[in-house]
Amino acid sequence: MAVNLATKYSDKVDEVFRLGALTTSMAGGKYEFTGAQTVKVYSMGTAEMNDYKATGSNRYGNPEELEDTTEELTLTQKRSFTFTIDATNAVDSPAGIRDAAKQLQLAYEHTYEPKTRLNHHGWDESRAQQWSNPETGRSAHAWGRAVGWYMLGLADVLALLPENHECFEPLRALMEKISARMLEIRVDGAWLQVLDCPGREGNYLESSGSCLMTAAILKAAANHQLPDWMLTAAQESFRAIQRHFVGQMRDGTLFLAKTCYGAGLGGKTEAYRDGSYDYYISETVGSYDIKGTGAYIQAACAYEGSEPHA
């Protein structure tokens, strides 16, 4: 009688897919990594089929060919601040919350450019990257979507923090400061691709950054963490998003237009992303992009949750 080994050992191997949890096939659930600093990954080496010997006792490769390699991964960065705070709230770990709050504040301080009063796209502590200012380490421009990501993350963190927590008020004040500046530089209710270059040829209103910033301000204001005038202003921005970016197909399906498909800094290819103004406006712009659609859904949900509307 044939034995189906895949079924017999399905709880031992990661190759088995389950409809209820597709990630189970990619990550084993037998081990707990909470608090781990270093993880060693053992990988079996492979060889091309025509490299194997066709005769002799070593038909399937010599032991040297099949030896495994060890990769040691050391965790040096802590990410996903909302998850950090959510988890530390659950286990009552104030150190985790303070650490997440510190990272948010450091990100703001290092990317803040006094000349533009904006947070620029990146910061390089080593000043080694071509895009970084040799004195400040900051990149040359403020990219809308980068600011939007930061703001919405900050709003999510504030929603999880108890108001009496020591980190709440500094982060709330930071949210109010950056929101006031962003509302100050809107163009017809929305935001530009390159925030620090209004009026410059080629600059354009960009949908994903506009949606993210609108969602962030709406969420924080609806939670009474920002002044009431900011709630009204953000509601106006959502209506501006509807005017500028939302289209409708013949079958009634909505879509979001004018989304920058991607922008970054650095890289090891010939197309080095130097962070210049020309670089940001040269990236492809289009519709139906998940980074824009997802941001729009966030903004729409925040708008519906911010009633009454002005």
Order of alpha helices (4+ residues) and beta strands (2+ residues): alpha-beta-beta-alpha-alpha-beta-beta-alpha-alpha-alpha-alpha-beta-beta-beta-alpha-beta-alpha
